[in-house]
Amino acid sequence: MRLHMKRYARLTAAHSKKIENLVHSMALYATWYNFARTNSAVRMSPAMAARLTGTLWDIGDIVKPIEEWDVTDKGREQ
């Protein structure tokens, strides 16, 4: 994880200033790692190997549910 996210590397200014930002960063990383990153040993993502999905996701597939949730959440506030 430290190799992919500078928030966890030592002696860097890329740390999270709020715990909420750290949690969001971890969620995005875990989603990318499991659904969008190809594992070289099995030549598919861990989610594909576990048969949770049949396709390799891209960043648009990860961001789309977040944007949809944000739009519906803002609609409820008004």
N, C-alpha and C positions, 0 to 999 in steps of 0.2 A: 504494500500500500504506500509506503514511503517513496517508492520509486515513481509512482504515478501522481501523487498528490503532494505538493510542496507544503501544504498545511501541516504535514506530519514530519517533515525533514527538520533537522536541527539547524539552528543559526540562520534562519530565514525570516524575512519580513512578511511572508505570505500567510501568516497565521490568521485565524478567525478571531475577530474582536468580540463577537457575541456567540453564545452557545447555540442559539437558533441557527445561525449561519453555518456552524460546524455540522449540525444535524442535517441540514439541507444538502450540504456538500457530501456528506457520507451517503445519503440516500441516492443522490445522482451517481456517485461513484459505484455503489453496489449495483444499481440498475444497469449502468454501462458495462460493468465487469461481467455480469451474469447474462445479459441479453444482447449486447452489441459487440463484445470482444470475442474474437475467434481464438479458441484454444488450439495451439499447434499440435498437440498430441492426438486429439480426436477430430480436429479440423471442423469444429462447430462450436457454438457458444455453449456454456454450461446449461443454459435453459433449454437449448435444443437437445442436448444430450439427456436431460431429464424429461424430455418430451412435454415441456410446458408451452413451447411455441414451435412452429414449423419453419420459421424464417429468421434470418439474422436481422436484428433491428438496426436502424440508424438513429441519429440524434433527433430527427423529426418525430420518430415513433415514441421516443422518450418524452419529448417536450409537449406533444399534442395533448395527452391527458391532463398535464399540469395547466396548460392554457385553458382547456375546457372547464376544469374545476375552478380556475380563477374567474372566468366569465360568469359561471353560475353562482359563485360565492358573492361576487359584486352585485349581481341581480337581486340577491336576497337582502342585501343591506339597504337597498333603496325602497 
